[in-house]
Amino acid sequence: MGSKRTIAMAVNLYLSSLKVYRVAASLAETFQIGGQSLRSRSEFRTVRHECMNEINHPLGDGQIEISDGLRSAGEQVLAYLQGHFTMGLWTITRLIGERWILLQVNDRAYSVKSNSVIRSSDSFCSRMVRGEGPCFAPDASLFDSYTAAPIGQRLEIGAYVGVPLVLPSGEFFGTLCGIDRASRDEFDALLPDTVKLIGSLLSLVIAHERSALAADRRLSDVLEESKTDALTGLANRRGWDERLALEEKSLEVLGDTASLIVLDLDDLKAVNDRHGHALGDKMLQRTAEAIRSCVRSSDYVARVGGDEFMILVSDCDAACVDRFVQRIDEQLDQMDIRASIGSAVRLPGRSLSEAQALADERMYAEKRESKDRRSA
């Protein structure tokens, strides 16, 4: 009976991944970038609604219901594994640089929360991925690579399960992992094949989730007319708010890294007052050009206020965003434009809105320091 449930669950997980893929394909077909036609926003929403209705269907006991892509699939996968192969913790992880993010957890013993972060070098999973320890270790103390892992000093780990999550493109995403305080003589005979199969299918869900999110982004980029600042050609406040909401979903579900930059011109009001708004408008346009020349096509730039610009920098940690800030600052300096700049990284478990507020705070702190230096 357990074997039949496992097969049924795996089949439904695979079918669900295909449904996420079909949503992405349908969204992509709704509009043609550079093509002959572009459907209206309302028509796009109708297609998207129909696609999501196809996904949101009830499934039987022991099966997977993908009502929210990876998030729902992950929750049900972890619940299934916890119900059939009980461990102190089952988790889906994401590796980004030296950060191993526990994207989703089903925890019975460790008081670990989703979006917790550990150092990659501290983990059992990093050793497993490098081939230094087995995927299935009923007694982790028998393996030197695991006993030497610093994570073992913080969490009591007697048994370990881990399989890599590798996307169809070959990209390593993270792991499907389980740990327990108690060691075992052996695991349930069905556990290795079940976890490997679910890990492979979960990788498909992740890949197709990315496709659906990418289709949403492309549509957002195409339907920009009402979200564009006429003076600079950048996104306006509405465009910025919509993009932030869209990216928040990607960051929450996939654990991606992003940073925010807030830039405020120091002298725009003085220029407008002394030389007129035409020169002030030119200053805003030159600032937009300077920012564009420093960012990548994957980044999102908006003019959100009279003299305020914001930049969403994707796949970018603290060191990365510091380089962007320096590049923008140098470019503006060459154009004799003074601006105050603040930045912040969106941390796991925190929101982009929180990062924006922190970047804004840092920008105003720099503005005050700059004003004090000029008046000294």
C-alpha positions in Angstrom: 0.0 0.0 0.0 2.8 2.4 0.9 4.5 1.7 -2.4 1.3 2.5 -4.3 0.8 5.8 -2.5 4.4 6.7 -3.2 4.0 6.1 -7.0 0.7 7.9 -7.0 2.2 10.9 -5.3 5.2 11.0 -7.6 3.0 10.8 -10.7 0.9 13.6 -9.5 3.9 15.7 -8.6 5.2 15.2 -12.1 1.8 16.1 -13.7 1.7 19.2 -11.5 5.1 20.2 -12.7 3.8 19.9 -16.3 0.8 22.0 -15.4 3.0 24.8 -14.1 4.9 24.5 -17.4 1.7 24.8 -19.3 0.8 27.9 -17.4 4.1 29.4 -18.3 3.6 28.5 -22.0 0.1 29.9 -22.0 1.2 33.1 -20.5 4.0 33.4 -23.0 1.6 32.8 -25.9 -0.7 35.5 -24.6 1.7 38.1 -25.8 4.4 38.2 -28.4 7.4 40.4 -27.7 8.6 41.7 -31.0 5.8 39.8 -32.7 2.7 40.9 -34.6 0.2 41.1 -31.8 -0.2 41.8 -28.1 -3.3 40.9 -26.3 -4.9 43.3 -23.9 -4.2 43.2 -20.1 -7.8 41.9 -19.5 -7.4 39.1 -22.1 -4.1 38.2 -20.5 -5.7 38.0 -17.1 -8.5 35.8 -18.5 -6.0 33.3 -19.9 -4.0 33.4 -16.7 -7.1 32.8 -14.6 -8.1 29.8 -16.8 -4.6 28.3 -16.4 -4.6 28.7 -12.7 -8.1 27.1 -12.5 -6.7 24.1 -14.3 -4.0 23.8 -11.6 -6.3 24.5 -8.6 -8.1 21.2 -8.6 -8.6 18.9 -5.6 -6.6 15.6 -5.6 -7.1 12.5 -3.6 -5.4 11.4 -0.4 -1.7 11.1 -0.7 -1.5 13.2 -3.9 0.0 16.6 -4.6 -2.2 19.7 -5.2 -0.3 22.5 -6.9 -2.4 25.5 -6.0 0.5 27.9 -5.6 3.3 26.2 -7.6 6.5 25.4 -5.7 5.2 26.7 -2.3 2.2 24.3 -2.3 4.2 21.4 -3.8 7.0 21.9 -1.2 4.6 21.9 1.7 2.9 18.8 0.6 6.1 17.0 -0.3 7.5 17.7 3.1 4.2 16.6 4.8 4.2 13.4 2.8 7.8 12.6 3.7 7.2 13.4 7.4 4.1 11.2 7.4 5.8 8.2 5.8 9.4 8.6 6.8 9.4 10.5 10.1 12.4 12.7 10.8 13.0 15.5 13.2 13.2 17.9 10.2 12.5 17.7 6.5 13.5 20.7 4.4 13.8 22.0 0.9 17.0 24.1 0.7 18.5 26.7 -1.7 22.2 27.4 -2.1 23.2 31.0 -2.9 26.9 31.7 -2.5 27.9 30.7 1.0 24.3 30.9 2.3 22.3 27.7 2.6 18.7 28.8 2.9 16.1 26.5 4.3 13.3 27.6 2.0 10.6 25.4 3.5 10.6 23.1 6.5 8.5 20.5 8.2 10.0 20.5 11.7 9.2 18.2 14.6 12.3 18.5 16.8 14.6 21.4 16.0 12.5 24.6 16.3 13.9 25.6 12.9 11.8 28.1 10.8 11.5 28.5 7.0 14.0 30.9 5.5 16.6 30.1 8.2 20.2 30.5 6.9 23.3 28.5 7.6 26.8 28.8 6.1 27.3 26.4 3.3 30.6 25.2 4.6 28.9 24.3 7.9 26.3 21.9 6.5 26.1 18.2 5.9 24.5 18.9 2.5 27.6 20.7 1.2 29.7 17.6 2.0 27.1 15.3 0.4 27.0 17.4 -2.8 30.8 17.3 -3.0 30.7 13.5 -2.7 32.4 13.5 0.8 29.5 11.8 2.5 26.6 9.6 1.4 23.1 10.8 0.6 21.6 8.3 3.1 23.3 8.0 6.4 21.2 6.2 9.1 24.1 6.8 11.5 25.9 10.0 10.6 28.5 9.5 13.3 30.1 6.7 11.1 31.2 9.3 8.6 34.1 11.6 9.4 32.9 14.3 6.9 29.7 14.6 8.8 31.1 14.5 12.3 33.5 17.3 11.3 30.6 19.6 10.0 30.1 22.6 12.3 26.3 22.3 12.0 26.6 19.2 14.2 27.8 21.4 17.1 24.6 23.4 17.0 22.1 20.7 16.1 22.1 17.1 17.2 22.1 15.0 14.0 22.1 11.2 14.4 20.6 10.4 11.0 20.8 12.3 7.7 19.1 12.2 4.3 19.9 14.5 1.4 19.6 14.5 -2.4 20.6 17.3 -4.7 18.0 19.3 -6.6 19.4 19.8 -10.1 17.4 21.7 -12.7 17.0 20.4 -16.2 19.5 23.1 -17.3 22.1 21.5 -15.1 22.0 24.3 -12.5 22.4 23.2 -8.9 19.5 24.6 -6.9 19.7 23.1 -3.5 18.7 19.9 -1.7 15.8 17.9 -0.4 17.0 17.0 3.1 16.0 15.3 6.3 17.7 15.1 9.7 16.9 13.4 13.0 18.4 13.4 16.5 18.3 9.6 16.7 20.6 7.4 14.6 19.2 4.2 13.0 20.5 0.8 12.1 19.0 1.3 8.7 16.4 3.4 6.8 13.0 2.1 5.5 13.7 0.2 2.3 11.5 2.5 0.3 13.1 5.8 1.6 16.1 6.1 -0.8 14.2 5.6 -4.1 11.2 7.7 -2.9 13.4 10.6 -1.9 15.4 10.5 -5.1 12.3 10.3 -7.2 10.6 13.2 -5.4 13.8 15.2 -5.6 13.9 14.8 -9.3 10.3 15.7 -9.8 10.6 18.7 -7.4 13.4 20.0 -9.6 11.0 20.0 -12.5 8.5 22.0 -10.5 11.2 24.5 -9.6 12.2 24.9 -13.2 8.6 25.4 -14.4 7.9 27.8 -11.5 10.7 29.9 -12.8 9.3 29.8 -16.3 5.9 31.0 -15.1 7.5 33.8 -13.1 9.6 34.8 -16.1 6.5 35.0 -18.3 4.9 37.3 -15.7 7.9 39.5 -15.8 8.0 39.7 -19.6 4.3 40.6 -19.7 4.9 43.3 -17.1 7.8 44.7 -19.2 5.6 44.8 -22.3 2.6 46.4 -20.8 4.5 49.4 -19.5 2.6 52.3 -21.0 0.6 53.2 -17.9 3.7 52.5 -15.7 6.2 54.6 -17.4 7.6 58.0 -16.4 7.1 60.2 -19.5 10.1 62.4 -18.8 12.8 59.8 -18.2 11.3 56.7 -19.9 11.9 54.8 -16.7 9.2 53.0 -14.7 7.0 55.2 -12.5 5.8 54.6 -8.9 3.0 52.3 -10.1 5.4 50.2 -12.2 7.8 50.0 -9.3 5.2 48.9 -6.8 3.9 46.2 -9.3 7.4 44.9 -10.0 8.3 44.8 -6.3 5.2 42.6 -5.6 6.0 40.3 -8.5 9.7 39.9 -7.4 8.6 39.3 -3.8 6.9 36.2 -4.9 10.0 34.9 -6.7 12.2 35.7 -3.7 9.9 34.1 -1.2 9.3 30.9 -3.3 12.7 30.4 -4.9 15.0 32.0 -2.3 16.6 34.3 -4.9 18.8 37.2 -3.8 18.1 40.8 -4.6 19.2 44.3 -3.5 17.6 47.7 -3.6 19.3 51.1 -4.3 17.6 54.4 -3.5 19.0 57.5 -5.1 17.9 61.1 -4.4 19.3 64.1 -6.2 20.8 66.7 -3.9 20.4 69.9 -6.1 17.2 69.5 -8.2 15.2 72.0 -6.3 18.0 74.6 -6.4 18.4 74.0 -10.1 14.7 74.4 -10.7 14.6 77.6 -8.6 17.6 79.3 -10.1 17.6 78.1 -13.7 14.0 76.9 -14.4 12.3 73.5 -14.7 13.6 72.9 -18.3 17.2 72.6 -16.9 15.9 70.5 -14.0 14.1 68.2 -16.4 17.4 67.8 -18.3 19.1 66.9 -15.1 16.6 64.2 -14.4 17.0 62.8 -17.9 20.8 62.7 -17.6 20.5 61.0 -14.2 18.3 58.3 -15.8 20.8 57.8 -18.6 23.6 57.5 -16.1 21.8 54.9 -14.1 20.8 52.9 -17.2 24.5 52.8 -18.3 25.4 51.2 -14.9 22.8 48.5 -14.5 22.0 45.2 -16.4 19.0 44.4 -18.5 17.7 42.2 -15.7 17.6 45.1 -13.2 14.6 47.4 -12.8 14.9 51.1 -12.5 12.2 53.6 -11.6 11.7 57.3 -11.0 9.3 57.1 -8.0 9.2 60.8 -7.0 10.3 64.2 -8.2 14.0 63.7 -7.5 14.0 60.1 -6.3 15.0 57.0 -8.2 15.0 53.3 -7.1 16.8 50.3 -8.5 16.0 46.6 -8.0 19.2 44.7 -8.6 18.5 41.0 -9.1 20.8 38.1 -8.0 22.9 40.6 -6.0 24.4 40.4 -2.5 26.0 43.1 -0.4 29.4 43.1 -2.2 27.6 43.2 -5.5 25.3 46.1 -4.7 28.2 48.1 -3.3 29.9 47.8 -6.7 26.7 49.0 -8.4 26.5 52.0 -6.0 30.1 52.9 -6.6 29.7 52.7 -10.4 26.6 54.9 -10.4 28.2 57.4 -8.0 31.3 57.7 -10.3 29.1 58.1 -13.4 27.1 60.9 -11.8 30.2 62.6 -10.6 31.6 62.6 -14.1 28.4 64.4 -15.2 28.7 66.9 -12.3 25.4 65.6 -10.7 25.3 65.2 -6.9 23.1 62.6 -5.4 22.7 60.7 -2.1 22.6 56.9 -2.4 21.5 54.2 0.0 21.3 50.4 -0.5 20.2 47.3 1.2 20.0 43.5 0.6 16.8 41.7 0.9 17.5 39.0 3.5 15.8 35.6 3.7 12.7 35.8 5.7 12.4 39.6 5.2 10.5 41.5 2.6 11.6 43.8 -0.2 9.6 46.6 1.5 11.8 46.2 4.5 14.9 46.4 2.4 13.5 49.5 0.6 12.9 51.2 4.0 16.5 50.4 5.1 18.0 51.7 1.8 15.8 54.8 2.2 17.1 55.3 5.7 20.7 55.0 4.6 20.2 57.4 1.7 18.9 60.1 4.1 21.8 59.5 6.5 24.2 60.1 3.6 22.3 63.2 2.5 22.6 64.6 6.1 26.3 63.8 6.2 26.8 65.4 2.7 25.0 68.5 3.8 27.1 68.8 7.0 30.3 68.5 5.0 29.3 71.2 2.6 28.3 73.6 5.4 31.4 72.9 7.5 
